[in-house]
Amino acid sequence: MKAGFNIAGMLDCTDSIWDLTFLRVLNPSTLTNSTTILPPNLRPTEAQQRVPHHPIFDIFPWPSVRTKFIFVFSQPVQMRPPIARDPMALMQLFYDMDDSSEGLRVSGSDWCSESNWEIGQAFFKNWWWVLDREVVDHSNTLRRKRGADKLLLPPQ
């Protein structure tokens, strides 16, 4: 979570990230820390700039994942995947990200680099539908290097 909070600081959303009802759009020109210092993968996507969303989605290092979360959570509840229909879905997302053994993991000192982020099984089982194949494959490569099992979907 430390890496996520560092990104939240860069995007001026550390205070609002804990408010589950807070929605915003990212306006690059009003960010205290100019987007010119943001690496390309953290610069706001079109969805982040146009669709009101919770700031937790802004801290993911993968632009496509941010966009998918924003689009899915902007849909009517009945149109979302089952895990995202729950009124406490954002809390579940926080828990899954912060799971000490199988949440999100950052290796190395460059927490801005998407290549240093790894998806854990706890996160994957609930939120697989926002992940691109490249994110999953890269996570599995990192997992294999440290002797962890490959990410698997739970049986239906």
PELINQUI-V74945 format. One record per helix or strand of 3 or more residues. SS is the DSSP state (~ for helix, > for strand). FROM is the first residue (numbers start at 1). TO is the last residue. If there is no record, write none. Layout:
BEGIN
ss=SS from=FROM to=TO
ss=SS from=FROM to=TO
END
This chain:
BEGIN
ss=~ from=2 to=10
ss=~ from=16 to=18
ss=~ from=28 to=30
ss=~ from=35 to=37
ss=~ from=40 to=42
ss=~ from=46 to=50
ss=~ from=55 to=59
ss=~ from=63 to=73
ss=~ from=77 to=79
ss=~ from=82 to=85
ss=~ from=89 to=98
ss=> from=104 to=106
ss=~ from=114 to=116
ss=> from=117 to=119
ss=~ from=121 to=130
ss=~ from=133 to=145
END
